[in-house]
Amino acid sequence: MKPMEGQVRIPAGCAIAAVISRSGERMSGEGIVNAMRPMHDRSNGLGGGFAAYGIYPEYRDFYALHLFFDSRDTRKTCEAMLKEGFEIYKSEHIPTRKIPQITDEPICWRYFVAPLKSVLSELQLDEKEYVVRTVMKINTTIPGAYVFSSGKNMGAFKAVGFPEDVGRYYRLEEYAGYCWTAHGRYPTNTPGWWGGAHPFVLLDWSVVHNGEISSYDANRRFIEMFGYRCTLQTDTEVITYIMDHLIRRQGLTPGEAASVVAAPFWSTIENKTDLLDKEKHIYLRTLFPSLLVTGPFSIVLGFTGGLMALNDRLKLRSMVVGEKDDRVFIASEEAAIRILEPDAENIWAPAGGEPVIVRVKEGVQL
């Protein structure tokens, strides 16, 4: 007999975890997969996923496009579009293993590509902007094709299933990266499907999120004025686009972007004694009011060379941080950190709205 409502433990829903090596040491994906096991009850099997950085060193100069296709014909249509603007260096199935827990698999494919310089010159775009526009074009104009990862020397792996099963499905123990993030999903008001699982990725930005975005419609309407399109039927997607817009396009630092997404209350700003800090927060709140994300959330933003963990201003979702030697660990529960590192030290909970930013040491080749 299945458990009834009220008999299932849902401790604020969803599970997130992350680990990064400040020295750039690459770690097997097996550790982050196992770290999700003690948080099993935070998910319900409708989505799990991982993002990994540093996993494609031999292709570090190429964008790694991970896609879902519903058929071979869809893949051929998409490839024809890609060939118009990219050199395709390599095209292949994403390696998977058959397991009974993962069903209804789409075609999981990856391309290593470089934008054609002639196309960039003609359109007068830099390569990152061209990749973003291509991702949006594929996801909105080719039915049955979804780009779910598009960064350099990194990749996302996600599916409908519990995260520990998704990790086995994608054979993540065969990959090694200097940074990993993970998510177990418990969807509340959006569907569970392969494209809607976390992480959400654009270029090298990846977001895993526990919570609910009550400001989603306002955030989406604003960000779509700048060419982004929310097509993956999950509110978290908009956070990824907000971060790309604020950091890449607007030139903000991750910390300043956090001050937009989880902006301090006006009363908090008024009480600041540091005049420059006060003026900066007034400026950011005034310039980007539609990008304030409201509702309970804890997120981890991954990017090349770093991580940022962030809670909502009221800290309505759990998140803890730990350290050991050159590694930093982030998770919804301490139990996950103890799987990654039993002797983790300095376990602490970040304050609401205060970002925790960790970067790989300067000079490390990624």
Protein Blocks (a to p, Z undefined) as FASTA:
>chain_A
ZZdehiaccehiaaddddddfklpacdfklmmmmmmmmmmmpghiaccdddehklmmlmm
bccdddddfbfklmmmmmmmmmmmpccfbgcdddddddfkbghiacdddddddddfklmm
mnopafklmmmmmmmmmmmmmghiacfbfcehiacdddeddfklmmmmnopmlpccfbdc
ddddddfkbccdfklpccddehjbccddedddfklmmmmmmmmmnopacfkopaklmmmm
mmmmmmmmnopafklmmmmmmgccfklmmmpmblklmmmmmmmmmmmmmlpcgdjddddd
ddehiacddddfkopaccddddehjbccddfbfklmmmmommbghiacddehiacddddd
ehiaZZ
